[in-house]
Amino acid sequence: MPALLFWILGFWIWQQGAAAAPEPLLRVNVNGAPVRLYPFHGGYFGQFELAKPAEVVVQAGFDVRWVDVRPISFGVIPEISPDHSSVRLKAPRPMPLTLEFNGDWRRNVIHLFAQPPEKNPPKPDTPNVKYFGPGEHEPGLIELKDGETLYLAPGAFVRGIVRSVGTKNVTIRGRGILDASRLARRGDPGAPPDPVVANLYGKQRNMIYLENTENATVEGITLLNSQSWTLHVRGGRGTHIDGINMITDTPCSTDGIDLVSVSDALVENIFVRANDDCVVVKNTVPGSNEVRNIRVRRAVLWNMPCGNGIEVGFELRAAKIHELHFEDIDIIRVERGAAISIHNGDTAVVENVSFNNIRVEGATHKLIDFAVVYGQYGPDRPERPEDRRRLMDVGGAWDGVLRVPPEERAERAKHRGHVRNVKVTNLHVVDGGLPFSLISGFDEAHAVENVVIEGMRYLGRPIRDAKEGKFSVAHAPGFRIR
């Protein structure tokens, strides 16, 4: 055969191999039925409804020698097959499970979202419902008006973002996936590469943006590939976020849930993996009312290298922030930042905050961080970016904090606020090392006051004082560990 034909045949065989989809490294079955897995930058995720306990089997395309199932508190025990090719476990009830294989939590990870069956899902022709059935859709920007519902059916993969402004009783629900991978990344110059997509999306970068809404509900959906703050609630009251799952993309500033200048909000039964604050409370709206009565409970959080697990701040510019309650939360990874934090970078008063029954796994940087600081986000920051970079405390205990020259300290103090009456009860580090913690006011007049740590444990051992708990404490009258 002539050499040219050999070359053509070889090139054709190579093309076929290149065109073939690679075999997935992992496969999942629930009670014998296959579960579709979606790839993301750290592994795969899949979701399924669970009405009663089920057997989950994971087939691996590599040798399985160890599996960590998180959260540890769920008590799910994996069983590796004798030939090291599969893993079997029981899912006792709806819950978000994370499986890490062979200690490689950066790549070999599956997030499995076992969700409760839906109640009364709407039909495609239901009035006031924007309905997306199984399959792929690309609507771009979806706007909701008073009383409207956006429904993502099981099997729906919707490339778009959602906005609702000044409305009452809007609902976003379903078991489908909302994906924002078509948006340009934060910081990228220009518009998205597709001009049609750019026109549809406009300047909005949040996957879901709710502004001055009353009694808005977000329930059950999965949000994927955010390029900025993912679920941004700004102003308004009565927001209920329930049973959603979230995996953001890799740039910093892909916060999970941002509750900004809101009151009377309930967030529960969520999974958030974010490359910035997973759940954060801020107050940035000038002239806004007090931020109060916010409750976050039954959450599983994975904080990537930017931000914190649970955060209050940095931007706290207006009225008082109070009556914030975080309870029954598993923070399964803190790659950088703090597990729980309050960073008051502005003039507001933060008070009456509670953290109760928080379990922490794999925290490598900080555990608790409550501080009044001079931050890069405040209105009294230097105007020029190069001046902010010059003052950045790059080797310090905080990210986003500016150093204060001695001659400016009195002036900077005029723009600082207060943190007081914070109680942390039953904070347990259940895996990994014990990170250090910070309780630090700006000065005596702008302190972090009356912080009480009660029932703190590391790997089951009680923490009885600041030295044992690795606390750095300054300008913190009333600080107690008991």
C-alpha positions in Angstrom: 0.0 0.0 0.0 1.4 3.4 -0.9 2.8 5.5 2.0 0.1 8.2 1.3 -2.7 5.6 1.9 -1.1 4.5 5.2 -1.0 8.1 6.3 -4.6 8.7 5.3 -5.7 5.6 7.1 -3.8 6.5 10.2 -5.1 10.0 10.2 -8.7 8.7 9.9 -8.2 6.3 12.8 -6.8 9.2 14.9 -9.8 11.4 14.1 -12.2 8.8 15.2 -10.5 8.4 18.5 -10.3 12.2 19.0 -14.0 12.6 18.1 -15.2 9.9 20.5 -16.4 11.1 23.8 -14.1 10.1 26.6 -15.5 7.5 29.0 -16.5 9.0 32.3 -14.4 8.0 35.2 -17.4 7.5 37.4 -20.9 6.1 37.0 -23.7 6.1 39.5 -26.8 3.9 40.0 -29.5 4.4 42.5 -31.6 1.3 43.2 -30.3 0.0 39.9 -31.3 3.0 37.8 -28.5 5.1 36.3 -28.1 8.7 37.4 -26.8 11.2 34.9 -23.5 12.8 35.9 -22.5 16.3 34.9 -18.8 17.3 34.8 -17.6 20.4 36.5 -14.1 21.7 37.3 -13.7 19.5 40.4 -15.3 16.3 39.3 -19.0 15.4 38.7 -22.4 16.0 40.2 -25.7 14.2 39.8 -29.2 14.6 41.2 -32.2 12.3 41.8 -35.4 12.3 43.8 -35.5 10.1 46.9 -38.8 9.1 48.5 -37.4 6.4 50.8 -33.9 5.0 51.6 -32.0 3.9 48.6 -28.8 2.0 47.7 -26.3 4.0 45.7 -23.5 2.3 43.8 -20.6 4.2 42.3 -18.5 2.4 39.6 -15.1 3.9 39.2 -12.7 3.8 36.2 -9.7 3.7 38.6 -8.6 1.8 41.7 -10.6 2.9 44.8 -8.7 2.5 48.0 -10.3 5.1 50.2 -13.6 7.1 50.1 -14.6 10.0 52.4 -18.3 10.7 52.5 -19.2 14.2 53.7 -20.8 15.6 55.7 -19.5 13.3 58.4 -22.5 14.1 60.6 -24.8 12.4 58.2 -23.3 9.1 59.2 -23.2 7.5 55.7 -20.6 4.7 55.6 -19.1 3.7 52.2 -18.3 0.1 51.4 -15.5 -0.5 48.8 -15.9 -3.6 46.7 -13.2 -6.4 47.1 -11.8 -5.6 43.6 -11.6 -1.9 44.4 -13.7 -0.9 41.4 -16.9 0.3 43.1 -18.4 1.8 46.2 -21.8 1.1 47.8 -23.6 3.2 50.3 -27.1 3.8 51.7 -28.8 7.2 51.2 -31.3 7.2 54.1 -33.2 10.4 53.2 -32.9 13.4 51.0 -29.5 15.0 51.5 -26.5 16.4 49.6 -23.7 13.9 49.8 -20.1 14.5 48.7 -17.8 11.6 47.9 -14.0 12.2 47.8 -11.9 9.3 46.3 -8.4 8.4 47.4 -8.0 11.7 49.2 -8.0 13.7 46.0 -10.7 16.3 46.9 -9.5 18.7 44.2 -10.4 16.3 41.2 -12.0 13.0 42.2 -15.2 14.3 43.7 -18.9 13.5 43.2 -21.6 15.7 44.6 -24.9 13.7 44.8 -28.0 15.7 45.4 -30.8 13.4 46.8 -33.8 15.6 46.7 -37.3 15.1 48.2 -40.1 14.4 45.6 -41.8 17.6 44.3 -45.1 18.6 45.6 -47.7 19.8 43.1 -45.4 20.6 40.1 -47.1 22.9 37.6 -48.1 21.7 34.1 -46.7 23.3 30.9 -50.0 25.3 30.3 -50.4 26.5 33.9 -51.2 30.3 33.9 -48.4 32.7 35.0 -45.8 29.9 34.7 -42.7 30.1 32.5 -42.2 26.4 32.0 -39.0 24.7 30.8 -39.3 20.9 30.3 -36.7 18.2 29.9 -33.9 19.0 27.5 -31.6 22.0 26.8 -32.9 25.6 26.5 -31.2 28.9 26.0 -33.7 31.7 26.9 -31.0 34.3 28.0 -32.5 36.7 30.4 -35.8 35.6 32.1 -37.7 38.3 33.8 -40.5 37.6 36.4 -43.4 39.9 37.2 -45.9 39.8 40.1 -47.2 36.4 40.9 -45.2 34.6 38.2 -43.4 31.3 38.5 -40.3 30.1 36.7 -40.4 26.3 36.6 -37.4 24.1 35.6 -38.7 20.5 35.3 -36.6 17.5 36.1 -34.1 17.0 33.2 -34.2 20.6 32.1 -30.9 22.3 31.5 -31.5 26.0 31.1 -28.7 28.4 30.0 -29.9 31.7 31.3 -30.2 34.1 34.2 -33.2 35.4 36.1 -34.3 38.9 37.2 -37.2 40.2 39.2 -37.4 43.8 40.5 -40.1 45.4 42.7 -42.4 42.4 42.6 -44.5 40.3 45.0 -44.9 36.6 45.3 -42.5 35.4 42.5 -41.4 31.8 42.6 -38.4 30.0 41.0 -38.7 26.2 41.5 -38.3 22.7 40.1 -35.6 20.1 39.8 -33.8 21.3 36.7 -30.5 23.1 36.3 -29.9 26.8 35.6 -26.5 27.3 33.9 -24.6 30.6 33.4 -21.5 29.3 31.6 -22.3 31.5 28.6 -21.7 34.7 30.6 -18.3 36.3 30.3 -16.2 35.8 33.4 -15.9 38.6 35.9 -13.1 40.9 34.8 -13.1 39.8 31.2 -13.1 42.7 28.8 -16.1 43.4 26.6 -19.3 41.4 26.3 -19.9 37.7 26.0 -18.6 36.2 22.8 -22.0 35.7 21.3 -23.6 39.2 20.6 -27.1 37.7 20.8 -26.4 36.4 24.3 -24.9 39.8 25.2 -28.1 41.6 24.2 -30.3 39.2 26.1 -28.3 39.3 29.3 -27.4 42.9 29.2 -25.2 44.1 32.1 -26.6 41.7 34.7 -24.0 39.2 35.9 -25.9 37.5 38.8 -27.6 34.2 38.0 -30.6 35.1 40.0 -31.2 38.8 40.9 -34.1 39.7 43.1 -34.4 43.4 44.0 -37.0 44.9 46.4 -39.1 41.8 46.2 -41.7 40.7 48.7 -42.2 37.0 49.6 -40.0 35.6 46.8 -39.3 31.9 46.8 -36.4 29.9 45.3 -36.8 26.2 45.7 -35.3 22.9 44.5 -33.2 24.0 41.5 -29.5 23.5 40.9 -27.4 26.5 39.9 -24.2 25.9 37.9 -21.2 27.9 36.6 -21.9 31.3 38.0 -19.4 34.0 36.9 -20.3 36.5 39.7 -22.6 36.5 42.8 -24.9 33.6 42.2 -28.1 34.3 44.0 -28.3 38.0 44.8 -31.2 39.2 46.9 -31.1 43.0 47.3 -33.6 44.8 49.4 -37.1 43.5 50.1 -38.4 41.1 52.7 -39.9 37.7 53.1 -37.5 35.8 50.9 -37.5 32.0 51.3 -34.7 29.9 49.7 -35.2 26.2 50.2 -33.5 23.0 48.9 -31.3 24.5 46.2 -27.9 23.2 45.2 -25.1 25.4 43.8 -21.7 24.8 42.3 -20.0 28.0 41.1 -17.2 28.4 38.6 -13.6 29.1 39.5 -13.1 32.9 39.5 -13.1 34.7 42.9 -16.3 36.7 43.7 -18.6 33.8 42.7 -20.5 34.1 46.0 -23.2 31.7 46.7 -26.2 33.4 48.4 -25.9 37.2 49.0 -28.5 38.7 51.3 -28.0 42.4 50.8 -30.1 44.9 52.8 -32.9 42.4 53.3 -35.0 41.4 56.3 -37.2 38.5 57.3 -35.4 35.9 55.2 -35.2 32.2 55.6 -32.5 30.0 53.9 -32.7 26.2 54.5 -31.8 22.8 53.2 -29.1 24.0 50.8 -25.8 22.9 49.3 -23.4 25.6 48.2 -19.9 25.1 46.8 -18.6 28.6 46.1 -15.3 30.3 45.3 -16.1 33.1 47.7 -18.5 33.5 50.6 -21.0 30.7 50.6 -23.7 32.5 52.4 -23.2 36.2 53.2 -25.2 39.1 54.7 -24.4 42.6 53.7 -25.9 46.1 53.9 -24.9 48.4 51.0 -28.1 50.3 50.1 -28.0 53.9 51.3 -30.9 54.9 53.4 -32.1 51.3 53.8 -34.0 50.0 56.8 -32.3 47.8 59.4 -31.2 44.3 58.3 -32.8 41.9 60.7 -34.4 38.6 61.3 -32.3 36.4 58.9 -32.1 32.7 59.6 -29.9 30.1 57.8 -30.3 26.5 58.8 -29.7 22.9 57.6 -26.9 23.8 55.1 -23.9 22.1 53.7 -21.1 24.4 52.5 -17.8 24.1 50.6 -15.8 27.3 50.6 -13.1 27.4 47.9 -9.9 29.6 48.0 -11.7 32.9 48.1 -14.0 34.2 50.8 -15.5 32.4 53.8 -18.1 29.8 54.7 -20.6 32.0 56.5 -19.9 35.7 56.3 -21.4 39.0 57.6 -19.8 41.9 55.8 -17.5 43.4 54.6 -19.9 46.0 53.3 -22.0 47.2 56.2 -22.6 50.8 55.4 -26.0 51.7 56.5 -28.4 50.9 59.3 -28.0 48.3 62.1 -27.6 44.6 61.2 -29.1 42.4 63.9 -31.0 39.2 64.8 -29.0 36.9 62.5 -29.1 33.2 63.3 -27.1 30.4 61.7 -27.8 26.9 62.9 -27.3 23.2 62.1 -24.7 23.7 59.4 -22.0 21.5 58.0 -19.0 23.3 56.5 -17.2 20.4 54.8 -14.3 22.4 53.4 -12.7 25.8 54.0 -9.9 26.0 51.5 -9.0 29.6 52.6 -10.7 32.2 54.8 -12.8 31.4 57.8 -15.5 28.9 58.6 -17.6 31.6 60.3 -16.9 35.3 60.1 -18.0 38.8 60.7 -16.0 41.5 59.0 -17.3 45.0 59.7 -15.5 47.2 57.2 -17.8 50.2 57.6 -19.8 52.2 60.1 -22.8 50.0 61.0 -23.5 48.3 64.3 -23.7 44.5 64.1 -25.3 42.8 67.1 -27.2 39.8 68.4 -25.8 37.2 66.0 -25.8 33.5 66.9 -24.0 30.5 65.4 -25.4 27.2 66.8 -24.5 23.6 66.0 -21.9 24.3 63.4 -19.7 21.3 62.3 -16.5 22.0 60.4 -14.4 19.6 58.3 -11.2 20.3 56.4 -10.6 23.9 57.5 -7.1 25.0 56.7 -6.9 28.7 57.3 -9.2 30.2 60.0 -12.1 28.9 62.2 -13.7 32.0 63.6 -13.0 35.5 62.4 -14.9 38.4 64.0 -13.3 41.8 63.4 -13.8 45.5 62.8 -11.4 46.4 59.9 -10.4 49.0 57.4 -11.2 47.2 54.2 -10.7 47.6 50.5 -14.5 47.7 49.9 -15.4 50.6 52.2 -16.3 54.2 51.1 -13.3 55.6 52.9 -10.8 53.4 51.0 -8.2 55.1 48.7 -9.8 56.1 45.4 -6.9 54.9 43.2 -6.5 51.1 42.8 -2.7 51.5 42.9 -3.0 53.1 46.4 -5.3 50.3 47.6 -2.7 47.7 46.3 0.0 49.5 48.1 -1.9 49.3 51.5 -3.1 45.8 51.0 -2.1 43.5 54.0 -1.0 40.7 51.6 0.8 38.7 54.3 -1.6 39.4 57.1 -4.3 37.4 58.8 -7.1 38.8 56.5 -7.8 39.0 52.8 -9.2 42.4 51.6 -7.9 44.4 54.6 -5.8 47.5 54.2 -3.0 48.5 56.6 -3.5 51.9 58.4 -0.6 54.3 58.5 -0.1 55.7 62.0 -0.9 59.2 60.9 -4.2 58.1 59.4 -5.5 56.0 62.3 -7.6 58.7 63.9 -9.3 59.6 60.6 -9.9 55.9 59.7 -11.5 55.3 63.1 -14.2 57.8 62.3 -15.5 55.4 59.6 -15.5 52.2 61.7 -18.5 50.5 63.3 -19.1 48.0 66.1 -19.7 44.3 66.6 -21.3 43.1 69.8 -23.3 40.3 71.4 -22.3 37.3 69.4 -22.8 33.8 70.7 -21.2 30.7 69.2 -22.7 27.5 70.6 -21.5 23.9 69.9 -19.0 24.7 67.2 -17.3 21.4 66.6 -14.2 20.7 64.4 -14.8 17.1 63.4 -12.0 16.4 60.9 -8.7 17.9 59.9 -6.6 20.3 61.9 -7.6 23.1 64.3 -7.2 26.4 62.5 -6.5 29.6 64.5 -9.3 32.2 65.3 -9.4 36.0 65.5 -11.5 38.2 67.7 -10.3 41.8 67.0 -11.7 45.3 67.2 -10.2 48.2 65.4 -9.5 50.1 68.6 -11.0 50.5 72.1 -13.8 52.7 70.8 -14.6 50.3 67.9 -14.4 46.9 69.6 -15.8 43.4 69.2 -17.8 43.1 72.4 -19.4 40.3 74.3 -18.4 37.3 72.2 -19.3 34.1 74.0 -17.9 30.7 72.8 -19.8 27.8 74.4 -19.3 24.1 73.9 -16.5 24.3 71.4 -14.8 21.0 70.6 -11.9 19.8 68.5 -12.2 16.1 67.5 -14.4 15.6 70.5 -12.1 17.3 73.0 -13.5 20.4 74.8 -11.8 23.8 74.1 -11.6 25.5 77.5 -9.6 28.7 76.9 -8.1 31.0 74.2 -4.7 29.3 74.2 -6.2 25.9 73.7 -8.5 27.1 70.9 -5.7 29.1 69.2 -7.4 32.5 69.5 -5.8 35.8 68.8 -7.8 38.4 70.8 -7.5 42.2 70.8 -10.0 45.1 71.6 -12.6 42.5 72.6 -14.1 43.2 76.0 -16.4 40.6 77.3 -14.8 37.7 75.3 -15.4 34.4 77.0 -14.9 30.7 76.3 -16.9 28.3 78.5 
